[in-house]
Amino acid sequence: MADQDKIQQLQLIEHNMQSIMSQKQQFQSQIIEIDNALKEINSTEKAYKIVGNIMVLTSSEDLKKDLSQKKELSQLRVQAFEKQEKKLKEQAQKLQEEVLQSLKK
């Protein structure tokens, strides 16, 4: 692979990493919001769930269950993004080393 191709591939990897990191941050923020919601549910008697454009009264236990499932799913997605991020970093490092070696020649 030519140096120019490797450099383009490095740029593409960097772009993908930025995208993954952004998505990961969104899910991490969502986890924090869910944690805060779960804390609030414990300190109140009534709980409301937003369904479409309306708020519906629901049992605290059902809402806790829904939020816990959402949190678990978000955590799994964060883990998946971390794996992708690690893999892309390894690819980028390998390409950088190849480019530097060819430039030294």
C-alpha positions, 0 to 999 in steps of 0.5 A, a space after each residue: 500500500 502506498 504511503 498516500 493511501 495509508 495516510 488517507 486510511 489513517 484520516 478515515 480511522 481518525 474520523 471513525 474514532 471521533 464518531 465512535 467517541 461522540 456516540 459513546 459520550 451520548 450513551 454515557 450521558 444517557 446512563 447518568 440521566 437514568 441514574 438520576 431518574 432512578 434516584 428521584 423515583 426512590 424519593 417519590 410516591 407517584 411516577 410518570 412515564 412519557 409516552 409520545 407527547 403525553 405523560 402517563 401515571 405508572 407504577 414506580 416499580 415498572 418505571 424502575 424496571 424500564 429504566 434499569 433495562 435502558 441503562 443496561 442496554 446503554 452500558 452494553 453499547 458503551 462497552 461495544 464502542 470502547 472495543 471498536 475504539 480500541 481496535 481502531 487505535 491499534 489499526 491507527 498505531 500500526 499504520 502510523 508505524 508503517 508510514 514512519 518506517 517508509 518515510 525514514 527510508 
